[in-house]
């Protein structure tokens, strides 16, 4: 099967046993539902399900994809391959993914309002998030989550500080000892190399002076190298007059003479500055020994002592702050206060919206064959504020005013639950942010008048989103913008066909749904009237 669904309301119809559930089952598997071998046709090796969704306007889905480092795109493709043993592989945009990831993303793409085990509205998180969107409190809910993280972190830091107090005290004492010596020594990053050079120069000053003076004398004395080079230069000057080709050689020798004179001058100055002070040598050696001993004790290189000193100062400051229990206790109080304020703000908005949503949804129920039913959003305070807020949000239902309210999962039948979901979503409007909604059993056990109301509400819901409805009622199907039929070639055929209907075929299908297999002119006329009156 290869089906493309347009936007708006889509009706999926067909005779009982035609295989309408195959579409919902395939969607469920593509969105992370539990897989088993029954998904694979007998005799086949595997089932391969692919679902492609447009996400250009789906901020939640795009944000999730971005968090998974997925390339930015206007569509996302979910694929599930199930083998004959019931084992499955999942992919998101061609990348291997876990079924949990597929479910997480799928919840931002589509809501399935069907049997209890697949009902999106039964999840507590879905109920809470829907109420927050209806209340316009999504930012407040995020503020509570952030405040909860801050309070938890502050509390954890305090707990750690208290339990680690003895360890921190010992570490601080060791750092204090190290810092006493470092502060006294005041090492400098460049000092070690400079002192090492000075110590070497001082300890060899006599040898250096002898070598320097000998070299200077060889160059500059009356019979030294400099005088010889000067004589060579004079000879070459005379020869150059006879042959200009000697000019280059004369320049080289003349340059050598200049450099020798400069070298002799430098050596003379060096010898004059050379320190022969034994006391200064002792001072340099003592300082080097002191720095070396300290470096060995602290297990660092002598030239790294200054950096180690700075790092130790920072670490001690951090430990001092971490051991300031009173300051940490104040941080916890401040964080808890911020959490309480944020949670209280959210609670006020939730309480107001819960009352409004309860009343508005209950008002919708009589149109959906639930004349005596009531809907109520309950807020039950937590013992302590949680990341989701100060209260537990729960959707409750009763089918008659004489009955007590109970969680919708425990008291609503499949059909009641589907129609209740429809009523809630109609009331919530754009707050129901998932762009695709799927309804099954929404018309179970209702008559034609109520089915028409169901169809109108589905049609309203589909103004700004895609709504897929599996239905047996012509009054519901007639309201669809697009109509598909599901059929089999014969009752024993394993192959299911899904076809989109044109205007003529749709009239025939609505007629069949109204009159069964015996379709006459009166039935067709009624079908045409139903289609005409059901248009937007």
VOLONU-394456 format. One record per residue (C-alpha): x, y, z; residue number from 1. Coordinates in nm, 2 decimals. Layout:
N
ATOM      px      py      pz  pos
ATOM       X       Y       Z  NUM
...
This chain:
536
ATOM      px      py      pz  pos
ATOM    0.00    0.00    0.00    1
ATOM    0.11    0.35   -0.08    2
ATOM   -0.13    0.62    0.05    3
ATOM   -0.09    1.00    0.05    4
ATOM   -0.32    1.19    0.28    5
ATOM   -0.39    1.56    0.22    6
ATOM   -0.46    1.82    0.48    7
ATOM   -0.81    1.87    0.62    8
ATOM   -1.06    1.60    0.72    9
ATOM   -1.01    1.25    0.58   10
ATOM   -1.26    0.97    0.60   11
ATOM   -1.16    0.61    0.58   12
ATOM   -1.46    0.37    0.52   13
ATOM   -1.52    0.02    0.40   14
ATOM   -1.72   -0.29    0.48   15
ATOM   -1.66   -0.48    0.80   16
ATOM   -1.36   -0.70    0.76   17
ATOM   -1.22   -0.50    0.47   18
ATOM   -0.90   -0.42    0.66   19
ATOM   -0.95   -0.06    0.78   20
ATOM   -0.74   -0.14    1.09   21
ATOM   -0.43   -0.21    0.87   22
ATOM   -0.39    0.17    0.82   23
ATOM   -0.41    0.24    1.19   24
ATOM   -0.19   -0.05    1.28   25
ATOM    0.07    0.06    1.02   26
ATOM    0.06    0.42    1.16   27
ATOM    0.10    0.28    1.51   28
ATOM    0.40    0.07    1.42   29
ATOM    0.57    0.37    1.24   30
ATOM    0.52    0.57    1.55   31
ATOM    0.68    0.31    1.79   32
ATOM    0.40    0.08    1.89   33
ATOM    0.49   -0.27    2.01   34
ATOM    0.56   -0.50    1.72   35
ATOM    0.51   -0.88    1.68   36
ATOM    0.51   -1.14    1.41   37
ATOM    0.14   -1.08    1.33   38
ATOM    0.24   -0.76    1.14   39
ATOM    0.41   -0.98    0.88   40
ATOM    0.18   -1.15    0.62   41
ATOM    0.20   -1.53    0.63   42
ATOM    0.47   -1.65    0.39   43
ATOM    0.65   -1.32    0.37   44
ATOM    0.99   -1.25    0.53   45
ATOM    0.92   -0.90    0.67   46
ATOM    0.68   -0.61    0.69   47
ATOM    0.82   -0.27    0.59   48
ATOM    0.63    0.04    0.70   49
ATOM    0.73    0.40    0.61   50
ATOM    0.55    0.71    0.72   51
ATOM    0.65    1.06    0.59   52
ATOM    0.53    1.37    0.77   53
ATOM    0.56    1.74    0.68   54
ATOM    0.73    1.93    0.97   55
ATOM    0.78    2.27    0.82   56
ATOM    0.53    2.43    1.06   57
ATOM    0.58    2.18    1.34   58
ATOM    0.81    2.36    1.59   59
ATOM    0.81    2.08    1.85   60
ATOM    0.92    1.82    1.59   61
ATOM    1.19    2.04    1.44   62
ATOM    1.32    2.12    1.79   63
ATOM    1.34    1.75    1.87   64
ATOM    1.51    1.67    1.54   65
ATOM    1.76    1.95    1.60   66
ATOM    1.84    1.80    1.94   67
ATOM    1.93    1.47    1.77   68
ATOM    2.16    1.66    1.52   69
ATOM    1.93    1.58    1.24   70
ATOM    1.97    1.80    0.93   71
ATOM    1.70    2.07    0.90   72
ATOM    1.43    1.97    0.65   73
ATOM    1.06    2.02    0.58   74
ATOM    0.98    1.65    0.61   75
ATOM    1.07    1.36    0.84   76
ATOM    1.06    0.99    0.74   77
ATOM    0.99    0.72    1.00   78
ATOM    1.05    0.36    0.90   79
ATOM    0.99    0.03    1.08   80
ATOM    1.10   -0.31    0.94   81
ATOM    0.96   -0.62    1.12   82
ATOM    1.08   -0.97    1.05   83
ATOM    0.88   -1.29    1.07   84
ATOM    1.01   -1.35    1.42   85
ATOM    0.86   -1.02    1.54   86
ATOM    1.20   -0.84    1.57   87
ATOM    1.21   -0.49    1.44   88
ATOM    1.45   -0.22    1.32   89
ATOM    1.36    0.15    1.34   90
ATOM    1.49    0.44    1.13   91
ATOM    1.44    0.82    1.14   92
ATOM    1.54    0.99    0.82   93
ATOM    1.75    0.68    0.73   94
ATOM    1.94    0.68    1.06   95
ATOM    1.91    0.38    1.29   96
ATOM    1.69    0.48    1.59   97
ATOM    1.55    0.32    1.90   98
ATOM    1.18    0.25    1.92   99
ATOM    1.17    0.48    2.22  100
ATOM    1.31    0.76    2.00  101
ATOM    1.05    0.68    1.74  102
ATOM    0.77    0.71    2.00  103
ATOM    0.91    1.03    2.14  104
ATOM    0.92    1.20    1.80  105
ATOM    0.59    1.03    1.70  106
ATOM    0.41    1.20    1.99  107
ATOM    0.50    1.54    1.83  108
ATOM    0.36    1.43    1.49  109
ATOM    0.04    1.25    1.55  110
ATOM   -0.22    1.17    1.82  111
ATOM   -0.42    0.85    1.79  112
ATOM   -0.76    0.85    1.96  113
ATOM   -0.86    0.49    1.93  114
ATOM   -0.87    0.18    2.15  115
ATOM   -0.77    0.23    2.52  116
ATOM   -0.42    0.09    2.47  117
ATOM   -0.34    0.34    2.20  118
ATOM   -0.53    0.64    2.34  119
ATOM   -0.30    0.94    2.36  120
ATOM   -0.53    1.12    2.60  121
ATOM   -0.49    0.85    2.86  122
ATOM   -0.13    0.95    2.93  123
ATOM   -0.10    1.18    3.23  124
ATOM    0.17    1.38    3.06  125
ATOM   -0.05    1.44    2.76  126
ATOM   -0.34    1.56    2.98  127
ATOM   -0.11    1.80    3.17  128
ATOM    0.05    1.94    2.86  129
ATOM   -0.29    1.99    2.69  130
ATOM   -0.41    2.18    3.00  131
ATOM   -0.10    2.40    3.00  132
ATOM   -0.14    2.48    2.63  133
ATOM   -0.51    2.56    2.69  134
ATOM   -0.41    2.78    2.98  135
ATOM   -0.14    2.96    2.79  136
ATOM    0.10    2.84    3.06  137
ATOM    0.37    2.66    2.86  138
ATOM    0.63    2.92    2.95  139
ATOM    0.52    2.90    3.31  140
ATOM    0.56    2.52    3.30  141
ATOM    0.91    2.55    3.16  142
ATOM    0.99    2.81    3.43  143
ATOM    0.88    2.55    3.70  144
ATOM    1.11    2.29    3.53  145
ATOM    1.40    2.53    3.53  146
ATOM    1.34    2.63    3.90  147
ATOM    1.30    2.27    4.00  148
ATOM    1.64    2.19    3.84  149
ATOM    1.79    2.49    4.02  150
ATOM    1.64    2.38    4.36  151
ATOM    1.76    2.02    4.31  152
ATOM    2.11    2.13    4.22  153
ATOM    2.13    2.37    4.52  154
ATOM    2.01    2.09    4.75  155
ATOM    2.25    1.84    4.61  156
ATOM    2.54    2.08    4.65  157
ATOM    2.45    2.14    5.02  158
ATOM    2.41    1.77    5.08  159
ATOM    2.75    1.70    4.92  160
ATOM    2.91    1.98    5.12  161
ATOM    2.78    1.84    5.45  162
ATOM    2.88    1.48    5.37  163
ATOM    3.22    1.59    5.24  164
ATOM    3.29    1.84    5.52  165
ATOM    3.57    1.63    5.68  166
ATOM    3.73    1.55    5.34  167
ATOM    3.71    1.91    5.24  168
ATOM    3.86    2.03    5.57  169
ATOM    4.16    1.80    5.52  170
ATOM    4.21    1.91    5.16  171
ATOM    4.19    2.28    5.27  172
ATOM    4.45    2.22    5.54  173
ATOM    4.69    2.07    5.28  174
ATOM    4.63    2.35    5.04  175
ATOM    4.69    2.61    5.32  176
ATOM    5.03    2.45    5.39  177
ATOM    5.13    2.45    5.03  178
ATOM    5.02    2.81    4.99  179
ATOM    5.22    2.93    5.29  180
ATOM    5.53    2.81    5.12  181
ATOM    5.43    2.93    4.78  182
ATOM    5.34    3.28    4.91  183
ATOM    5.67    3.29    5.09  184
ATOM    5.87    3.18    4.79  185
ATOM    5.68    3.40    4.54  186
ATOM    5.80    3.21    4.24  187
ATOM    5.81    3.38    3.90  188
ATOM    5.75    3.20    3.57  189
ATOM    6.07    3.35    3.41  190
ATOM    6.28    3.34    3.73  191
ATOM    6.40    2.98    3.70  192
ATOM    6.56    3.01    3.36  193
ATOM    6.71    3.35    3.44  194
ATOM    6.86    3.22    3.76  195
ATOM    6.99    2.91    3.60  196
ATOM    7.18    3.11    3.34  197
ATOM    7.32    3.35    3.60  198
ATOM    7.43    3.07    3.82  199
ATOM    7.61    2.90    3.53  200
ATOM    7.78    3.23    3.44  201
ATOM    7.89    3.31    3.79  202
ATOM    8.02    2.97    3.87  203
ATOM    8.24    2.97    3.55  204
ATOM    8.33    3.34    3.56  205
ATOM    8.71    3.29    3.57  206
ATOM    8.71    3.05    3.28  207
ATOM    8.48    3.28    3.09  208
ATOM    8.70    3.58    3.16  209
ATOM    9.01    3.40    3.04  210
ATOM    8.84    3.27    2.72  211
ATOM    8.70    3.62    2.64  212
ATOM    9.03    3.80    2.70  213
ATOM    9.23    3.55    2.50  214
ATOM    8.99    3.58    2.21  215
ATOM    8.99    3.96    2.22  216
ATOM    9.37    3.98    2.23  217
ATOM    9.40    3.74    1.93  218
ATOM    9.17    3.97    1.74  219
ATOM    9.28    4.32    1.85  220
ATOM    9.64    4.32    1.96  221
ATOM    9.91    4.48    1.74  222
ATOM    9.99    4.15    1.57  223
ATOM    9.64    4.02    1.59  224
ATOM    9.40    3.90    1.33  225
ATOM    9.24    4.24    1.29  226
ATOM    9.57    4.39    1.19  227
ATOM    9.64    4.11    0.94  228
ATOM    9.30    4.16    0.78  229
ATOM    9.37    4.54    0.76  230
ATOM    9.69    4.46    0.57  231
ATOM    9.51    4.22    0.34  232
ATOM    9.25    4.49    0.27  233
ATOM    9.52    4.75    0.18  234
ATOM    9.68    4.50   -0.06  235
ATOM    9.35    4.42   -0.23  236
ATOM    9.27    4.79   -0.26  237
ATOM    9.59    4.84   -0.46  238
ATOM    9.53    4.52   -0.67  239
ATOM    9.17    4.63   -0.74  240
ATOM    9.30    4.94   -0.92  241
ATOM    9.47    4.71   -1.16  242
ATOM    9.18    4.46   -1.19  243
ATOM    8.83    4.57   -1.09  244
ATOM    8.73    4.21   -1.07  245
ATOM    8.89    4.20   -0.73  246
ATOM    8.63    4.44   -0.59  247
ATOM    8.40    4.18   -0.46  248
ATOM    8.68    3.99   -0.27  249
ATOM    8.81    4.32   -0.13  250
ATOM    8.46    4.40    0.00  251
ATOM    8.43    4.06    0.17  252
ATOM    8.77    4.10    0.34  253
ATOM    8.69    4.46    0.44  254
ATOM    8.36    4.34    0.59  255
ATOM    8.54    4.07    0.78  256
ATOM    8.76    4.33    0.93  257
ATOM    8.47    4.54    1.04  258
ATOM    8.30    4.24    1.20  259
ATOM    8.62    4.14    1.38  260
ATOM    8.65    4.50    1.52  261
ATOM    8.29    4.48    1.64  262
ATOM    8.35    4.13    1.80  263
ATOM    8.65    4.27    1.99  264
ATOM    8.45    4.56    2.12  265
ATOM    8.16    4.33    2.23  266
ATOM    8.41    4.10    2.41  267
ATOM    8.57    4.40    2.59  268
ATOM    8.23    4.51    2.71  269
ATOM    8.13    4.16    2.82  270
ATOM    8.45    4.12    3.02  271
ATOM    8.38    4.45    3.19  272
ATOM    8.04    4.34    3.30  273
ATOM    8.13    3.99    3.40  274
ATOM    8.05    3.95    3.77  275
ATOM    8.31    3.77    3.98  276
ATOM    8.12    3.82    4.31  277
ATOM    8.12    3.49    4.51  278
ATOM    7.84    3.62    4.74  279
ATOM    7.61    3.67    4.45  280
ATOM    7.68    3.32    4.33  281
ATOM    7.59    3.18    4.67  282
ATOM    7.26    3.38    4.66  283
ATOM    7.17    3.25    4.32  284
ATOM    7.25    2.89    4.41  285
ATOM    7.05    2.92    4.74  286
ATOM    6.74    3.05    4.55  287
ATOM    6.77    2.78    4.29  288
ATOM    6.80    2.51    4.56  289
ATOM    6.50    2.65    4.74  290
ATOM    6.28    2.66    4.43  291
ATOM    6.39    2.31    4.32  292
ATOM    6.31    2.16    4.67  293
ATOM    5.96    2.33    4.67  294
ATOM    5.89    2.21    4.31  295
ATOM    5.99    1.85    4.41  296
ATOM    5.77    1.86    4.71  297
ATOM    5.47    1.98    4.51  298
ATOM    5.55    1.74    4.23  299
ATOM    5.57    2.01    3.96  300
ATOM    5.86    2.14    3.74  301
ATOM    6.04    2.44    3.89  302
ATOM    5.94    2.66    3.60  303
ATOM    5.57    2.57    3.66  304
ATOM    5.57    2.69    4.02  305
ATOM    5.40    3.02    3.96  306
ATOM    5.11    2.86    3.76  307
ATOM    5.07    2.60    4.03  308
ATOM    5.05    2.88    4.29  309
ATOM    4.77    3.05    4.10  310
ATOM    4.58    2.72    4.05  311
ATOM    4.61    2.64    4.42  312
ATOM    4.48    2.98    4.52  313
ATOM    4.17    2.92    4.30  314
ATOM    4.11    2.57    4.43  315
ATOM    4.13    2.69    4.79  316
ATOM    3.88    2.96    4.72  317
ATOM    3.64    2.71    4.56  318
ATOM    3.67    2.47    4.85  319
ATOM    3.62    2.76    5.10  320
ATOM    3.30    2.85    4.91  321
ATOM    3.19    2.49    4.90  322
ATOM    3.24    2.45    5.27  323
ATOM    3.04    2.76    5.35  324
ATOM    2.73    2.57    5.47  325
ATOM    2.54    2.87    5.58  326
ATOM    2.58    3.03    5.23  327
ATOM    2.47    2.70    5.07  328
ATOM    2.17    2.68    5.30  329
ATOM    2.08    3.04    5.19  330
ATOM    2.11    2.92    4.83  331
ATOM    1.87    2.63    4.89  332
ATOM    1.62    2.86    5.06  333
ATOM    1.64    3.11    4.77  334
ATOM    1.60    2.83    4.51  335
ATOM    1.31    2.67    4.69  336
ATOM    1.14    3.01    4.72  337
ATOM    1.19    3.07    4.34  338
ATOM    1.04    2.72    4.28  339
ATOM    0.74    2.79    4.51  340
ATOM    0.67    3.12    4.34  341
ATOM    0.69    2.97    3.99  342
ATOM    0.48    2.67    4.09  343
ATOM    0.21    2.89    4.25  344
ATOM    0.19    3.10    3.93  345
ATOM    0.14    2.79    3.73  346
ATOM   -0.12    2.65    3.97  347
ATOM   -0.33    2.96    3.94  348
ATOM   -0.33    2.94    3.56  349
ATOM   -0.40    2.57    3.57  350
ATOM   -0.69    2.60    3.82  351
ATOM   -0.86    2.87    3.61  352
ATOM   -0.81    2.68    3.29  353
ATOM   -0.92    2.35    3.45  354
ATOM   -1.26    2.50    3.55  355
ATOM   -1.31    2.66    3.21  356
ATOM   -1.21    2.34    3.01  357
ATOM   -1.43    2.12    3.23  358
ATOM   -1.74    2.34    3.17  359
ATOM   -1.68    2.39    2.80  360
ATOM   -1.61    2.02    2.73  361
ATOM   -1.92    1.91    2.93  362
ATOM   -2.13    2.15    2.72  363
ATOM   -2.01    1.97    2.41  364
ATOM   -2.10    1.62    2.53  365
ATOM   -2.48    1.62    2.47  366
ATOM   -2.41    1.67    2.09  367
ATOM   -2.20    1.35    2.10  368
ATOM   -2.46    1.11    2.25  369
ATOM   -2.34    1.18    2.60  370
ATOM   -2.64    1.38    2.74  371
ATOM   -2.59    1.31    3.11  372
ATOM   -2.21    1.29    3.11  373
ATOM   -1.97    1.53    3.27  374
ATOM   -1.60    1.60    3.23  375
ATOM   -1.38    1.74    3.50  376
ATOM   -1.01    1.83    3.52  377
ATOM   -0.89    1.76    3.87  378
ATOM   -0.58    1.91    4.03  379
ATOM   -0.44    1.70    4.32  380
ATOM   -0.16    1.86    4.52  381
ATOM    0.17    1.68    4.54  382
ATOM    0.33    1.63    4.88  383
ATOM    0.62    1.82    4.74  384
ATOM    0.66    2.03    4.43  385
ATOM    0.78    1.83    4.13  386
ATOM    0.93    1.93    3.80  387
ATOM    0.58    1.92    3.65  388
ATOM    0.44    2.15    3.91  389
ATOM    0.27    2.15    4.25  390
ATOM   -0.02    1.93    4.14  391
ATOM   -0.11    1.61    3.96  392
ATOM   -0.34    1.69    3.66  393
ATOM   -0.60    1.43    3.57  394
ATOM   -0.89    1.41    3.33  395
ATOM   -1.20    1.26    3.50  396
ATOM   -1.53    1.15    3.35  397
ATOM   -1.87    1.03    3.46  398
ATOM   -2.14    0.91    3.22  399
ATOM   -2.43    1.02    3.45  400
ATOM   -2.46    1.29    3.72  401
ATOM   -2.55    1.02    3.98  402
ATOM   -2.21    0.86    3.94  403
ATOM   -1.88    0.98    4.09  404
ATOM   -1.60    1.12    3.87  405
ATOM   -1.32    0.87    3.79  406
ATOM   -1.01    0.88    3.57  407
ATOM   -1.12    0.86    3.21  408
ATOM   -0.92    0.54    3.15  409
ATOM   -1.13    0.35    3.42  410
ATOM   -1.48    0.46    3.33  411
ATOM   -1.51    0.56    2.96  412
ATOM   -1.58    0.29    2.70  413
ATOM   -1.38    0.30    2.37  414
ATOM   -1.66    0.49    2.19  415
ATOM   -1.71    0.73    2.48  416
ATOM   -1.34    0.79    2.51  417
ATOM   -1.31    0.87    2.14  418
ATOM   -1.61    1.12    2.15  419
ATOM   -1.48    1.27    2.48  420
ATOM   -1.14    1.32    2.31  421
ATOM   -1.31    1.49    2.02  422
ATOM   -1.50    1.72    2.25  423
ATOM   -1.19    1.82    2.44  424
ATOM   -0.99    1.88    2.13  425
ATOM   -1.27    2.09    1.98  426
ATOM   -1.28    2.31    2.29  427
ATOM   -0.90    2.33    2.30  428
ATOM   -0.87    2.44    1.94  429
ATOM   -0.52    2.54    1.85  430
ATOM   -0.40    2.43    2.20  431
ATOM   -0.41    2.08    2.06  432
ATOM   -0.08    2.14    1.89  433
ATOM   -0.02    1.80    1.73  434
ATOM   -0.08    1.86    1.35  435
ATOM   -0.23    1.52    1.28  436
ATOM   -0.52    1.36    1.47  437
ATOM   -0.66    1.01    1.41  438
ATOM   -1.00    0.89    1.54  439
ATOM   -1.13    0.54    1.55  440
ATOM   -1.46    0.43    1.70  441
ATOM   -1.57    0.79    1.74  442
ATOM   -1.91    0.70    1.60  443
ATOM   -1.96    0.36    1.77  444
ATOM   -2.31    0.33    1.92  445
ATOM   -2.45    0.66    1.80  446
ATOM   -2.74    0.73    1.56  447
ATOM   -2.75    0.94    1.25  448
ATOM   -2.83    1.28    1.42  449
ATOM   -2.54    1.24    1.66  450
ATOM   -2.31    1.11    1.38  451
ATOM   -2.38    1.43    1.19  452
ATOM   -2.27    1.63    1.50  453
ATOM   -1.96    1.42    1.52  454
ATOM   -1.89    1.49    1.16  455
ATOM   -1.93    1.86    1.20  456
ATOM   -1.70    1.87    1.50  457
ATOM   -1.44    1.67    1.32  458
ATOM   -1.47    1.91    1.02  459
ATOM   -1.42    2.20    1.26  460
ATOM   -1.12    2.04    1.41  461
ATOM   -0.97    1.99    1.07  462
ATOM   -0.97    2.35    0.97  463
ATOM   -0.61    2.40    1.08  464
ATOM   -0.48    2.04    1.09  465
ATOM   -0.51    1.70    0.94  466
ATOM   -0.78    1.48    1.09  467
ATOM   -0.81    1.11    0.98  468
ATOM   -1.13    0.93    1.09  469
ATOM   -1.21    0.57    1.05  470
ATOM   -1.59    0.56    1.04  471
ATOM   -1.89    0.34    0.97  472
ATOM   -2.14    0.63    0.96  473
ATOM   -2.22    0.81    0.63  474
ATOM   -2.31    1.12    0.83  475
ATOM   -1.95    1.14    0.95  476
ATOM   -1.79    1.05    0.62  477
ATOM   -1.99    1.31    0.43  478
ATOM   -1.82    1.59    0.62  479
ATOM   -1.47    1.48    0.50  480
ATOM   -1.26    1.69    0.26  481
ATOM   -1.11    1.36    0.13  482
ATOM   -1.26    1.02    0.12  483
ATOM   -1.08    0.68    0.10  484
ATOM   -1.23    0.33    0.09  485
ATOM   -1.07    0.01    0.21  486
ATOM   -1.17   -0.31    0.04  487
ATOM   -1.06   -0.67   -0.04  488
ATOM   -1.10   -0.85   -0.37  489
ATOM   -1.29   -1.12   -0.18  490
ATOM   -1.35   -1.23    0.17  491
ATOM   -1.06   -1.47    0.16  492
ATOM   -0.81   -1.24    0.00  493
ATOM   -0.51   -1.13    0.21  494
ATOM   -0.46   -0.82    0.01  495
ATOM   -0.62   -0.49    0.12  496
ATOM   -0.68   -0.21   -0.13  497
ATOM   -0.71    0.16   -0.03  498
ATOM   -0.86    0.39   -0.29  499
ATOM   -0.92    0.77   -0.30  500
ATOM   -1.27    0.84   -0.42  501
ATOM   -1.37    1.09   -0.69  502
ATOM   -1.71    1.27   -0.67  503
ATOM   -1.90    0.99   -0.84  504
ATOM   -1.74    0.71   -0.64  505
ATOM   -1.79    0.90   -0.32  506
ATOM   -2.16    0.93   -0.39  507
ATOM   -2.18    0.56   -0.45  508
ATOM   -1.99    0.48   -0.12  509
ATOM   -2.21    0.71    0.09  510
ATOM   -2.51    0.55   -0.08  511
ATOM   -2.38    0.20    0.02  512
ATOM   -2.32    0.32    0.37  513
ATOM   -2.68    0.45    0.39  514
ATOM   -2.86    0.16    0.23  515
ATOM   -2.63   -0.14    0.23  516
ATOM   -2.60   -0.34   -0.09  517
ATOM   -2.95   -0.25   -0.20  518
ATOM   -2.89    0.10   -0.33  519
ATOM   -3.18    0.27   -0.52  520
ATOM   -3.26    0.61   -0.65  521
ATOM   -3.40    0.72   -0.32  522
ATOM   -3.08    0.62   -0.14  523
ATOM   -2.86    0.80   -0.39  524
ATOM   -3.08    1.11   -0.36  525
ATOM   -3.04    1.10    0.02  526
ATOM   -2.66    1.05   -0.02  527
ATOM   -2.64    1.35   -0.25  528
ATOM   -2.83    1.57    0.00  529
ATOM   -2.61    1.45    0.28  530
ATOM   -2.30    1.54    0.09  531
ATOM   -2.44    1.88   -0.01  532
ATOM   -2.55    1.98    0.35  533
ATOM   -2.22    1.86    0.49  534
ATOM   -1.99    2.08    0.29  535
ATOM   -1.79    2.35    0.47  536
